[in-house]
Amino acid sequence: MLSASQLSKRTLRMAKRGRVLHRGYSQNTTPPPSIKTHFSQEEPKKPFSVAGFLFKVSLLTAAVYGTAATAALIYEPLQDPYLEYFPYGEEVMDKIDYTWKHRKEIMQFDYKKYYNTKHDEFATSFNKTAEKLGIDEYVSIPHNGVGASSLSAQEELKSKEQEKKDKFLVLSNSDLPPKEEKKNDTDALAQAPLLNEAKSVIPKIKIDTADPNITAIISSVNTLIDELNSTKVGENTPKLIDQIHIGLAKLSSSFNPEDVNDAISGNLQYLKDKFEQDKTALVQQLTSTAEETKKALEAKHKESLEKELAEIKKTLELEYENRLKKTEIELVEKFNASVSEKIETERNNKLKNLEALETRINAIENFELELSKVATSYTTFKEIRKTLSKVRSLLVSNTVSDVRGENLVAEFDRLRELTEPLDNKLIAATLNSLPSNKELLVNGGVLTQSQILSRWELLVPQLRANSLLPENPGILGYAASAVFSKFLWSKSGVPIRTEDQLIGNDVESVIARVNSYLHKNQLDYAVEEVASLKGIPRQLANDWIVETRRKLEIQFLVDLLSAEVDVSA
């Protein structure tokens, strides 16, 4: 872009140039009407912007992709061309389809919350990384917005806030000036020991007695304790002490040693009698307890003895039974041995010919088994030959029938059932080589000789019409072959095959040889000749070859089965 000074200079130059041109025109002639005598200021050209160009290209590409994807989603036939000619077209279609189906969820989505969540995750990970790198003292990202601030400023803010809190606490918790508060604390500390001393008092004496002297002494002592607790020592205190001494003297004089000894002896006798009674009761109690314990122990010991005796008795009974059975077995073995010995003795004497008779009977039994096997195999082979003859009759028959396939399948199943006991691998492999039952049922068995001839006669005109086709024929090739094949002479007899492709190997020669072989019922040679055809004639004759080969294979396998059955029989 041009600046204001550059624009002004450019305008002055253009104005001077205009005045010069105007002066030249005025000296010579008037200016032509096509030339303007005033000059307007030209607009400066904008420089080329790569970012703007890329933005426009991106916007155009997005519009084309979005329009094409929307059209492909609406109109299904456009999807294949769109996916073929637009790279990443399938992803764009999926995005547009998903957006349209979930438009309500997208409109209701909280983008601000999503942004704050992602920003918090980024800030957390960034601060953790800064802490690991050791730069967390210089930079940190807050969770409410991205911005860097030094750690010293944060510390100043924290200290100011702490000072405000401290001032608020001081103002809210202090009702008195600081000096008075300290004074009150000192007085409270000084008064604390006095309060503790006032709480410690001397307890009074509390004794219930019927002696008046002791009661008077206790009353005097309690009065003295009250005065001591109240810390008041007056004139009555000595009197109280004298009363206590007088009461103690009276108390001591009231006690006579003889009376005391009598009382003590009486008490001792009473205690002795009481102890004797307690001793007697305790001895009786111990005696009864010992008797009960003795009886319980005797009962328990008796019970354990009974259990042991029962177990010993049971063990002895089992041992007796085992010995009895063992003796019984030994006696039976001895009896069997004696009987066997006696039989052997009798056999050697009277029954010497029993072994020879047994050998003869075993030989007769084996002969009978062999004879039954031979009879069974003879019957089996007879049934197999009957089944093979039925199969041959079905193959040779010229009668057209809709159940030819079912009959062949039934006879083949019968052959498998009859040959299974023979355990002959060759017969089993031959039966497995036969066409499947499904194939025979679908194709109606095999073709008769007349059907093969009729199908060949229907195939011959098609072979002649396509005998002159080139390798890659077009419409003209088919037309020319159909026209010129009309002029070919049909051959008869059996043309001899030569190494030359044109002599004896043409389609007419093959047709002549196949006709001869079919009339002689030589299907194998006929199939070989037709299989030697090439190109389109070979394709036309493919179905005829398949049907004829199926019949030849079945005939060959039936002949092989018949030969193996004859050998095995």
Secondary structure by P-SEA (a helix, b strand, c coil): cccaaaaaaaaaaaaaaaaaaaaaaaacccccccccccccbbbbbbcccaaaaaaaaaaaaaaaaaaaaaaaaacccaaaaaaacccaaaaaaaaaaaaaaaaaaaaacaaaaaaaaaaaaaaaaaaaaaaaacccccccccccbbbbbbaaaaaaaaaaaaaaaaaaaaaacccccaaaaaaaaaaaaaaaaaaaaaabbbbbbbbbbccaaaaaaaaaaaaaaaaaaacccccaaaaaaaaaaaaaaaaaaaccaaaaaaaaaaaaaaaaaaaaaaaaaaaaaaaaaaaaaaaaaaaaaaaaaaaaaaaaaaaaaaaaaaaaaaaaaaaaaaaaaaaaaaaaaaaaccccaaaaaaaaaaaaaaaaaaaaaaaaaaaaaaaaaaaaaaaaaaaaccccccaaaaaaaaaaaaaaaaacccccaaaaaaaaacccaaaaaaacccccaaaaaaaaaaaaaaaaaaccccccccaaaaaaaaaaaaabbbbccbbbbcccccccccaaaaaaaaaaaaaacaaaaaaaaaaacccaaaaaaaaaaaaaaaaaaaaaaaaaaaaaaaaac
